[in-house]
Amino acid sequence: MRLRDTLPSALVAVACAVGTLVFASRSEPRVEHPAQTAVPGALLDGLGPGDRIAGWNVARCKLTADQAVEVTMTRDGLEFVLTVVPLGTRPENPPFSTATHAIYYGHARPDGAQIPAGALRAIVAELTRRLERQ
């Protein structure tokens, strides 16, 4: 048997193997780590997208790589983020805190928009109640 006689079947086998690997890598569903999907809601007493706090909508609630929970609030075209972390995790003094968690806020959009102080206090008060229930 000569090399040229076996070459076509070897090429077909290699092509099939490559095709199978490409198809398998595209068709496997992405599985998130259970803790990353469960922690934000559990920490904040079930808070999630679609909920309302003090007349503001919860657009997103996610766990970041550094284990902070970011809650994005929206209303009337204004959006901002509240970040909840275990107390002492970050070097900055938090504007709000409970006995166990620090709460920061920012990232207002559109750029330059001001977060109403009364709304911020009401939302943080509700987040504080939720944290204390856990």
C-alpha positions as CSV (number, residue, x, y, z in Angstrom):
1,M,0.0,0.0,0.0
2,R,1.4,3.4,-0.9
3,L,1.1,6.7,0.9
4,R,-0.9,8.3,-1.9
5,D,-3.5,5.5,-1.5
6,T,-4.1,6.2,2.2
7,L,-3.8,10.0,2.0
8,P,-7.4,10.8,0.9
9,S,-9.0,8.7,3.7
10,A,-6.6,10.3,6.3
11,L,-7.6,13.7,5.2
12,V,-11.3,12.8,5.4
13,A,-10.8,11.6,9.0
14,V,-8.9,14.7,10.0
15,A,-11.6,16.9,8.5
16,C,-14.3,15.0,10.3
17,A,-12.5,15.3,13.6
18,V,-12.0,19.1,13.2
19,G,-15.6,19.5,12.2
20,T,-16.8,17.6,15.2
21,L,-14.7,19.7,17.6
22,V,-15.9,23.0,16.0
23,F,-19.5,21.9,16.2
24,A,-19.2,20.7,19.8
25,S,-17.6,23.9,21.0
26,R,-20.4,26.0,19.5
27,S,-23.3,23.8,20.5
28,E,-22.5,23.2,24.2
29,P,-24.7,25.5,26.4
30,R,-22.8,27.9,28.6
31,V,-23.4,26.9,32.3
32,E,-23.0,29.6,34.9
33,H,-21.6,28.7,38.3
34,P,-24.7,28.3,40.6
35,A,-23.2,30.7,43.2
36,Q,-23.0,33.5,40.6
37,T,-26.7,33.3,39.8
38,A,-28.0,32.6,43.3
39,V,-25.9,35.0,45.4
40,P,-27.3,38.4,44.4
41,G,-30.9,37.5,45.0
42,A,-30.2,35.6,48.2
43,L,-28.1,38.4,49.6
44,L,-30.7,41.0,48.9
45,D,-33.7,38.9,50.0
46,G,-34.8,37.9,46.5
47,L,-34.3,41.2,44.8
48,G,-34.0,40.9,41.0
49,P,-34.7,42.6,37.6
50,G,-38.3,43.8,37.3
51,D,-38.6,44.6,41.0
52,R,-39.3,48.2,42.2
53,I,-37.8,50.1,45.1
54,A,-39.0,53.6,46.0
55,G,-40.5,54.0,42.6
56,W,-37.3,53.0,40.8
57,N,-36.9,49.8,38.6
58,V,-34.3,47.2,39.2
59,A,-32.8,46.7,35.7
60,R,-30.0,44.3,36.6
61,C,-28.6,42.6,39.6
62,K,-25.3,40.8,39.2
63,L,-22.4,39.4,41.1
64,T,-19.0,40.8,40.0
65,A,-15.6,39.0,39.9
66,D,-14.7,40.6,43.3
67,Q,-17.9,39.2,44.9
68,A,-19.7,42.6,44.9
69,V,-23.4,42.7,44.1
70,E,-24.2,45.5,41.6
71,V,-27.8,46.6,41.4
72,T,-28.7,48.9,38.4
73,M,-31.6,51.2,39.1
74,T,-33.5,53.1,36.3
75,R,-36.3,55.7,36.1
76,D,-37.2,58.4,33.7
77,G,-34.1,57.9,31.6
78,L,-31.7,58.0,34.5
79,E,-29.7,55.0,35.5
80,F,-27.2,54.4,38.3
81,V,-25.6,51.5,40.1
82,L,-25.6,50.6,43.8
83,T,-22.8,48.2,44.8
84,V,-23.0,46.0,47.9
85,V,-19.9,44.5,49.4
86,P,-18.9,42.9,52.7
87,L,-17.9,45.7,55.1
88,G,-14.1,46.3,55.0
89,T,-13.7,44.8,51.5
90,R,-12.8,48.2,49.9
91,P,-10.4,50.8,51.2
92,E,-12.9,53.7,50.6
93,N,-15.3,54.8,53.3
94,P,-18.8,53.7,52.2
95,P,-21.5,56.4,52.0
96,F,-23.9,53.8,53.5
97,S,-23.4,50.7,55.5
98,T,-25.0,48.0,57.7
99,A,-23.3,46.1,60.4
100,T,-22.0,43.7,57.8
101,H,-22.1,45.4,54.4
102,A,-21.0,48.6,52.7
103,I,-23.1,50.2,50.0
104,Y,-21.6,52.5,47.3
105,Y,-23.4,54.2,44.4
106,G,-22.4,55.8,41.2
107,H,-22.1,55.3,37.4
108,A,-25.0,57.7,36.7
109,R,-26.2,57.9,33.1
110,P,-26.5,59.9,31.1
111,D,-23.1,61.3,32.0
112,G,-23.4,64.3,34.4
113,A,-26.8,63.3,35.7
114,Q,-27.5,63.7,39.4
115,I,-29.0,61.0,41.5
116,P,-31.8,62.5,43.5
117,A,-30.7,62.4,47.2
118,G,-34.2,61.5,48.5
119,A,-34.5,58.6,46.1
120,L,-31.0,57.4,47.0
121,R,-31.8,57.4,50.7
122,A,-35.1,55.5,50.1
123,I,-33.5,52.9,47.9
124,V,-30.6,52.4,50.3
125,A,-33.0,52.1,53.3
126,E,-34.8,49.3,51.4
127,L,-31.5,47.5,50.5
128,T,-30.5,47.8,54.2
129,R,-33.7,46.2,55.3
130,R,-33.2,43.4,52.8
131,L,-29.6,42.8,53.9
132,E,-30.6,42.7,57.6
133,R,-33.2,40.1,56.9
134,Q,-30.5,37.7,55.6
